Amino acid sequence: MTNPIADPGHGHSPAAWTAVVIMLLGVAIGTTAFFLDQPIVVWASAALVLVGLIVGWILAKAGYGVKGPKYSPKAH
């Protein structure tokens, strides 16, 4: 008989979603700028990806991460 694996949470939190949305915008803008040969915008979008990472980390530390006190998981 096997034991069920505990749900790890998969990062469904405001901190994770905010970080991913910001980083996806950075990648989308960077890809478009690379295609249009706009190196300054490509580098700015790379910085936006880093900003998304930092914002996610800050929100997680502020309690909006999976195990944070301000996060309330939704029932599936």
Secondary structure, 3 states (H helix, E strand, C coil): CCCCCCCCCCCCCHHHHHHHHHHHHHHHHHHHHHHCCCHHHHHHHHHHHHHHHHHHHHHHHHHHCCCCCCCCCCCC
